[in-house]
């Protein structure tokens, strides 16, 4: 069997074809097919070729993965202090060349070293919670992050940046927002969540500019009001190109694409600000609507502590449609469930009517919902637009049988997080879901 360069080696090879030859350069991965060489190119793509069809021009052994000892950075007394709370995710990942997989390997100090521009804006220190992918994060981790933000401000930090995987970043950011502001509080400074869609060792990575943007906000962003869902934000690429990052409200944003660099888009609102990055120039511009709202809003008093989430709360989620039946409702109610969330169609509707007289299961579903003894919340499958159960008679029936959620204009995830927060803190769920606790209820719905 033919053998090629060591896995992890950086190679430059000449590829021989029937009538031409070309050169490629990259890092050797485990071969995808027997008797082939598989190379990860600088653009992140993998290519495989027969070993018999290549000529190796150069090959360098892989560098050690050991992390160099951290050097204590010099403190500039003229700059603010920002703490990076590190949880993991793609922003902290690189390719593991023994397997070809992307794994969370970067230490937080390495992230800072890869983006030296940060130290021109602020003094930085780092606190590591873990190197987790975001789908593995649970409510107990939200509380750990909340603890760490409290500690950062107690230590005198101006602002905080949380590095996090993108898949559930908007969930955790929303949780921290409700923890600080959901009962009338307001953190001492800005909190920015940030992630990346491409691992930090890829040429196409968005990690550096996203991180620069988040640190800019944490160091120089305006004092949060606590009323405009501005205490916790999400900083991610504005478009698929470099040069600008959007600052989104934590309760008004959602990941809406699995792989694009501009995957995070506002829901029923607009970004709060834009950070423009042009080489060494980094400028923060507040959007007009946010500036205007700030001028008309009295900031809340600063609080030094935040609330927490009960990590034993169980929330079951169901999806309205042809497969939603009485049995799913009964199963949810009979198990150890604290609340039920149903993702309604359109304006927030469920299949509860039998207009043709041939779908008795719809009426059974309605009866089962009416007999629930736990809170049941409707959110919007459409993502954008309000839950409005006053337009059609069906919606009014849903309200009569006890379904909550009419008037929700936040993202579905923010509404669910608000529900979890209310349950965790002994609040009146029915009342809370109709209130605007931290600015999560968008006052103007965008077309």
C-alpha positions as CSV (number, residue, x, y, z in Angstrom):
1,X,0.0,0.0,0.0
2,X,1.3,3.4,-0.9
3,X,2.1,5.8,1.9
4,X,2.2,9.6,1.9
5,X,3.4,12.4,4.2
6,X,2.7,12.3,7.9
7,X,-0.8,13.4,9.0
8,X,-0.6,17.1,10.0
9,X,2.3,17.8,7.7
10,X,2.2,21.0,5.6
11,X,2.8,20.0,2.0
12,X,3.1,21.5,-1.4
13,X,2.4,18.9,-4.1
14,X,2.3,18.8,-7.8
15,X,-0.8,17.2,-9.2
16,X,-0.4,15.4,-12.5
17,X,-3.3,15.1,-14.8
18,X,-3.8,13.7,-18.3
19,X,-2.7,16.9,-20.1
20,X,-1.7,19.3,-17.4
21,X,-0.2,19.8,-13.9
22,X,-1.0,22.1,-11.0
23,X,0.3,22.8,-7.5
24,X,-1.7,22.8,-4.3
25,X,-0.7,23.5,-0.7
26,X,-2.2,22.6,2.6
27,X,-2.2,20.3,5.6
28,X,-2.4,16.5,5.3
29,X,-5.5,14.9,6.8
30,X,-6.3,11.2,7.3
31,X,-6.9,9.8,3.8
32,X,-10.6,9.8,2.7
33,X,-9.9,6.8,0.4
34,X,-7.3,4.1,0.4
35,X,-4.1,5.0,-1.6
36,X,-5.1,8.6,-1.7
37,X,-3.8,11.8,0.0
38,X,-6.3,14.2,1.5
39,X,-5.2,17.8,2.0
40,X,-7.0,20.7,3.7
41,X,-6.5,23.8,1.6
42,X,-6.1,27.3,3.0
43,X,-9.7,28.1,2.1
44,X,-10.9,25.3,4.4
45,X,-11.9,22.8,1.7
46,X,-10.6,19.2,1.6
47,X,-9.3,17.6,-1.6
48,X,-8.2,14.0,-2.2
49,X,-6.0,12.6,-5.0
50,X,-4.4,9.3,-5.8
51,X,-0.9,9.1,-4.4
52,X,0.3,7.8,-7.7
53,X,-0.9,11.0,-9.4
54,X,1.1,13.5,-7.3
55,X,4.7,14.6,-6.8
56,X,5.6,16.0,-3.4
57,X,7.5,19.2,-3.7
58,X,7.9,20.0,0.0
59,X,6.7,18.6,3.3
60,X,7.1,20.0,6.8
61,X,6.3,18.1,10.0
62,X,3.4,19.3,12.1
63,X,4.2,21.8,14.9
64,X,3.6,20.8,18.5
65,X,0.1,21.5,19.8
66,X,1.5,22.4,23.2
67,X,0.4,25.8,24.4
68,X,3.2,28.2,25.2
69,X,3.2,29.6,28.7
70,X,1.1,32.7,29.0
71,X,3.0,36.0,29.3
72,X,1.3,38.5,31.6
73,X,0.3,41.5,29.4
74,X,1.4,45.0,30.3
75,X,-1.4,47.0,31.8
76,X,-2.1,50.4,30.2
77,X,-3.7,52.6,32.9
78,X,-5.2,54.8,30.2
79,X,-7.3,51.9,28.8
80,X,-10.4,50.2,30.2
81,X,-10.3,46.6,31.4
82,X,-12.4,44.0,29.6
83,X,-12.7,40.4,30.7
84,X,-13.2,37.6,28.2
85,X,-15.2,34.7,29.6
86,X,-14.4,31.7,27.5
87,X,-16.9,28.8,26.9
88,X,-15.6,27.3,23.7
89,X,-17.3,26.9,20.3
90,X,-16.0,27.3,16.8
91,X,-14.3,30.6,17.7
92,X,-12.0,28.5,20.0
93,X,-11.6,25.7,17.5
94,X,-9.0,24.5,15.1
95,X,-8.6,21.5,12.8
96,X,-7.3,18.4,14.6
97,X,-5.1,17.0,11.9
98,X,-5.1,13.5,13.4
99,X,-8.7,13.1,12.6
100,X,-9.6,15.9,10.2
101,X,-12.3,17.1,12.5
102,X,-12.8,20.6,13.9
103,X,-12.5,20.5,17.7
104,X,-12.5,23.1,20.5
105,X,-8.8,23.4,21.3
106,X,-7.8,27.0,21.6
107,X,-7.2,28.4,25.0
108,X,-8.6,31.9,25.6
109,X,-5.1,33.4,25.9
110,X,-4.4,32.0,22.4
111,X,-7.4,33.8,21.0
112,X,-6.0,37.1,22.4
113,X,-2.6,36.4,20.9
114,X,-4.1,35.8,17.5
115,X,-5.8,39.2,17.5
116,X,-3.1,41.7,18.8
117,X,-5.3,44.6,17.7
118,X,-7.4,44.0,20.9
119,X,-4.7,45.3,23.2
120,X,-4.7,48.7,21.4
121,X,-8.3,49.2,22.6
122,X,-8.3,47.8,26.1
123,X,-6.6,45.8,28.8
124,X,-7.7,42.2,28.7
125,X,-7.9,39.3,31.0
126,X,-9.5,36.0,30.5
127,X,-11.5,33.5,32.5
128,X,-12.1,30.0,31.1
129,X,-15.3,28.2,31.9
130,X,-14.7,25.5,29.3
131,X,-14.1,24.5,25.7
132,X,-17.7,23.4,24.9
133,X,-19.6,23.3,21.7
134,X,-22.8,25.3,22.3
135,X,-25.2,22.4,21.7
136,X,-23.7,20.9,24.9
137,X,-24.5,24.0,27.1
138,X,-27.2,23.6,29.7
139,X,-28.9,25.9,32.2
140,X,-26.3,25.2,34.8
141,X,-23.7,26.6,32.4
142,X,-25.9,29.8,32.0
143,X,-25.5,30.2,35.8
144,X,-21.8,29.7,35.6
145,X,-21.6,32.4,33.0
146,X,-23.8,34.7,35.1
147,X,-21.5,34.1,38.1
148,X,-18.5,35.0,35.9
149,X,-20.0,38.2,34.7
150,X,-20.8,39.3,38.3
151,X,-17.2,38.5,39.3
152,X,-15.8,40.5,36.3
153,X,-17.7,43.6,37.3
154,X,-16.8,43.1,41.0
155,X,-13.2,43.1,39.9
156,X,-13.6,46.4,38.3
157,X,-14.0,45.5,34.6
158,X,-15.6,48.1,32.3
159,X,-17.2,45.4,30.2
160,X,-17.4,41.7,29.5
161,X,-17.1,39.5,26.4
162,X,-18.4,36.0,26.3
163,X,-17.0,33.7,23.6
164,X,-19.5,31.0,22.7
165,X,-20.5,28.5,20.0
166,X,-22.9,30.0,17.5
167,X,-25.6,27.4,17.4
168,X,-27.2,28.3,20.8
169,X,-25.4,31.6,21.4
170,X,-28.6,33.6,21.1
171,X,-30.2,31.4,23.8
172,X,-27.4,31.9,26.3
173,X,-27.2,35.6,25.6
174,X,-30.9,35.9,26.2
175,X,-30.6,34.0,29.4
176,X,-27.9,36.4,30.7
177,X,-30.0,39.4,29.6
178,X,-33.0,38.2,31.7
179,X,-30.7,37.3,34.6
180,X,-29.4,40.8,34.9
181,X,-32.5,42.8,33.9
182,X,-35.5,40.6,34.2
183,X,-36.4,41.8,37.7
184,X,-35.6,45.4,37.2
185,X,-31.8,45.3,37.4
186,X,-29.0,46.6,35.1
187,X,-25.4,45.4,34.9
188,X,-22.5,47.8,35.7
189,X,-21.3,47.7,32.1
190,X,-21.9,46.2,28.6
191,X,-21.9,42.4,28.1
192,X,-21.2,41.1,24.5
193,X,-21.5,37.6,23.3
194,X,-19.4,36.6,20.3
195,X,-18.7,33.5,18.2
196,X,-17.6,32.5,14.7
197,X,-18.8,30.4,11.9
198,X,-15.3,29.4,10.7
199,X,-12.6,28.0,13.0
200,X,-9.9,30.4,14.1
201,X,-7.2,28.6,12.1
202,X,-8.9,29.0,8.7
203,X,-8.0,31.7,6.3
204,X,-11.8,32.5,5.9
205,X,-12.4,32.7,9.7
206,X,-14.7,35.5,10.9
207,X,-13.4,35.1,14.5
208,X,-10.9,38.0,14.6
209,X,-13.3,40.7,13.4
210,X,-16.2,39.4,15.4
211,X,-14.0,39.5,18.5
212,X,-12.6,42.9,17.8
213,X,-16.2,44.2,17.4
214,X,-17.3,42.6,20.7
215,X,-14.3,44.0,22.6
216,X,-15.0,47.4,21.1
217,X,-18.5,47.3,22.4
218,X,-17.5,46.0,25.9
219,X,-14.8,48.7,26.2
220,X,-16.4,51.7,24.6
221,X,-20.1,50.9,24.2
222,X,-22.7,53.1,25.9
223,X,-23.9,52.4,29.4
224,X,-26.8,49.9,29.2
225,X,-30.2,51.3,29.9
226,X,-31.6,47.9,31.1
227,X,-34.9,49.0,29.4
228,X,-34.0,48.6,25.7
229,X,-32.6,45.0,25.7
230,X,-29.1,46.6,25.4
231,X,-27.4,45.2,28.5
232,X,-26.4,42.0,26.7
233,X,-25.7,42.0,22.9
234,X,-24.5,39.7,20.2
235,X,-21.6,40.7,17.9
236,X,-21.3,39.0,14.6
237,X,-20.6,39.7,10.9
238,X,-23.0,42.1,9.2
239,X,-22.6,40.5,5.8
240,X,-20.6,37.6,4.4
241,X,-17.7,40.1,3.7
242,X,-15.3,41.5,6.2
243,X,-15.4,45.1,7.3
244,X,-18.5,45.4,9.5
245,X,-20.1,43.6,12.4
246,X,-23.6,44.2,13.7
247,X,-24.3,44.7,17.4
248,X,-27.7,42.9,18.1
249,X,-29.9,42.9,21.1
250,X,-29.7,39.5,22.8
251,X,-33.5,39.1,22.7
252,X,-33.9,40.3,19.2
253,X,-31.5,38.1,17.2
254,X,-31.4,34.6,16.0
255,X,-29.0,32.3,14.0
256,X,-30.8,32.0,10.7
257,X,-28.3,30.2,8.6
258,X,-26.2,27.1,9.4
259,X,-22.9,28.2,7.7
260,X,-22.9,31.8,6.4
261,X,-20.7,34.3,8.2
262,X,-23.7,36.6,8.5
263,X,-25.8,33.9,10.0
264,X,-27.2,36.1,12.8
265,X,-30.1,38.3,11.8
266,X,-32.4,40.6,13.8
267,X,-35.9,39.4,14.5
268,X,-38.7,42.1,14.4
269,X,-36.1,44.8,15.0
270,X,-32.8,46.3,13.8
271,X,-29.3,46.1,15.1
272,X,-28.3,48.5,17.9
273,X,-25.0,49.5,16.3
274,X,-22.4,48.7,13.7
275,X,-18.7,48.3,14.3
276,X,-16.7,49.1,11.2
277,X,-13.2,47.6,10.9
278,X,-10.7,48.9,8.3
279,X,-7.2,47.7,9.0
280,X,-6.3,49.3,12.3
281,X,-9.3,51.7,12.4
282,X,-12.2,50.4,14.4
283,X,-15.3,52.7,14.7
284,X,-18.5,52.1,16.7
285,X,-21.6,53.8,15.3
286,X,-24.9,53.6,17.2
287,X,-27.9,53.2,14.9
288,X,-30.3,56.2,14.8
289,X,-33.3,54.3,16.3
290,X,-31.2,53.2,19.2
291,X,-29.7,56.7,19.8
292,X,-33.2,58.2,19.7
293,X,-34.6,55.5,22.1
294,X,-31.7,56.1,24.5
295,X,-32.4,59.8,24.6
296,X,-36.0,59.1,25.7
297,X,-35.2,56.4,28.2
298,X,-34.1,56.8,31.8
299,X,-31.4,54.2,32.6
300,X,-32.1,51.8,35.5
301,X,-30.1,51.9,38.6
302,X,-26.9,49.8,38.4
303,X,-27.1,46.4,40.3
304,X,-24.1,44.3,41.3
305,X,-25.9,41.0,41.3
306,X,-28.1,39.1,38.8
307,X,-30.7,36.4,39.1
308,X,-30.2,32.7,38.4
309,X,-32.0,29.9,36.5
310,X,-33.4,26.8,38.0
311,X,-31.7,24.0,36.1
312,X,-34.3,21.5,37.1
313,X,-37.1,23.3,35.2
314,X,-38.5,21.1,32.4
315,X,-40.0,22.8,29.3
316,X,-41.5,20.6,26.6
317,X,-41.7,21.9,23.1
318,X,-44.2,20.8,20.4
319,X,-44.8,21.9,16.8
320,X,-48.3,22.7,15.5
321,X,-49.2,20.9,12.3
322,X,-50.8,17.7,11.0
323,X,-48.9,15.6,13.5
324,X,-49.9,17.5,16.7
325,X,-52.4,15.3,18.6
326,X,-54.1,15.0,22.0
327,X,-51.6,12.3,23.0
328,X,-48.6,14.6,22.8
329,X,-50.4,17.1,25.1
330,X,-51.4,14.3,27.5
331,X,-47.9,12.9,27.6
332,X,-46.5,16.3,28.3
333,X,-48.9,17.0,31.1
334,X,-48.5,13.6,32.7
335,X,-44.7,13.7,32.9
336,X,-42.6,16.0,35.1
337,X,-43.1,19.0,33.0
338,X,-43.2,22.6,34.3
339,X,-44.4,24.3,31.1
340,X,-45.3,23.5,27.5
341,X,-44.3,25.6,24.5
342,X,-46.1,25.1,21.2
343,X,-44.7,26.6,18.0
344,X,-47.8,27.8,16.3
345,X,-48.4,28.3,12.6
346,X,-48.8,31.8,11.1
347,X,-50.0,34.2,13.8
348,X,-49.8,31.4,16.4
349,X,-52.5,29.0,15.5
350,X,-53.1,25.3,16.4
351,X,-55.3,22.7,14.7
352,X,-58.2,22.8,17.1
353,X,-61.3,23.2,14.8
354,X,-63.3,20.6,12.7
355,X,-65.0,22.8,10.1
356,X,-65.6,19.8,7.7
357,X,-66.8,17.4,10.4
358,X,-64.1,14.8,9.6
359,X,-61.2,15.6,12.0
360,X,-62.4,14.9,15.5
361,X,-58.8,14.7,16.6
362,X,-58.6,18.5,16.3
363,X,-61.4,18.8,18.9
364,X,-59.7,16.2,21.1
365,X,-56.5,18.3,20.9
366,X,-58.5,21.4,22.0
367,X,-60.0,19.6,25.0
368,X,-56.6,18.3,26.1
369,X,-55.2,21.8,26.0
370,X,-58.1,23.2,28.0
371,X,-57.5,20.6,30.7
372,X,-53.8,21.4,31.1
373,X,-52.7,22.5,34.6
374,X,-49.3,23.8,33.5
375,X,-48.5,27.0,31.6
376,X,-48.8,26.6,27.8
377,X,-47.1,29.2,25.6
378,X,-47.5,29.9,21.9
379,X,-44.5,31.1,19.9
380,X,-44.2,31.7,16.2
381,X,-43.0,29.2,13.7
382,X,-42.5,32.0,11.2
383,X,-39.8,33.5,13.4
384,X,-40.5,37.0,12.1
385,X,-43.8,38.8,12.9
386,X,-46.0,38.8,16.1
387,X,-48.0,36.2,17.8
388,X,-51.5,37.7,17.3
389,X,-54.4,35.7,18.6
390,X,-56.9,38.5,18.1
391,X,-57.2,38.4,14.3
392,X,-59.1,35.1,13.8
393,X,-61.8,33.5,15.9
394,X,-59.5,30.5,16.4
395,X,-57.0,32.7,18.1
396,X,-59.5,34.1,20.5
397,X,-60.6,30.5,21.3
398,X,-57.0,29.6,22.1
399,X,-56.8,32.5,24.6
400,X,-60.1,31.4,26.2
401,X,-58.7,27.9,26.8
402,X,-55.7,29.3,28.5
403,X,-52.9,29.5,25.9
404,X,-50.4,32.3,26.6
405,X,-48.3,34.3,24.1
406,X,-50.7,36.7,22.5
407,X,-48.7,39.9,21.5
408,X,-45.2,38.3,21.6
409,X,-42.8,40.2,19.3
410,X,-39.5,38.9,20.5
411,X,-37.7,36.0,19.0
412,X,-39.2,32.6,19.9
413,X,-36.1,31.7,21.9
414,X,-36.3,34.9,23.9
415,X,-40.0,34.2,24.7
416,X,-39.1,30.7,25.9
417,X,-36.2,32.0,27.9
418,X,-38.5,34.5,29.5
419,X,-40.8,31.7,30.5
420,X,-37.9,29.7,32.0
421,X,-36.8,32.8,33.9
422,X,-40.3,33.4,35.3
423,X,-40.6,29.8,36.4
424,X,-37.1,29.9,38.0
425,X,-37.9,33.0,40.0
426,X,-41.4,32.3,41.3
427,X,-43.0,35.0,39.1
428,X,-46.6,35.0,37.8
429,X,-46.1,33.4,34.4
430,X,-49.4,34.6,32.9
431,X,-48.6,38.2,33.9
432,X,-44.9,38.1,33.0
433,X,-45.5,36.8,29.5
434,X,-47.7,39.9,28.8
435,X,-45.2,42.3,30.1
436,X,-42.1,43.9,28.6
437,X,-39.4,43.0,31.2
438,X,-36.2,44.2,29.5
439,X,-37.1,45.6,26.1
440,X,-37.6,42.1,24.5
441,X,-41.1,43.2,23.2
442,X,-40.3,45.1,20.0
443,X,-42.6,48.1,19.8
444,X,-42.4,48.4,16.0
445,X,-42.6,45.3,13.9
446,X,-40.5,45.5,10.8
447,X,-42.0,44.4,7.4
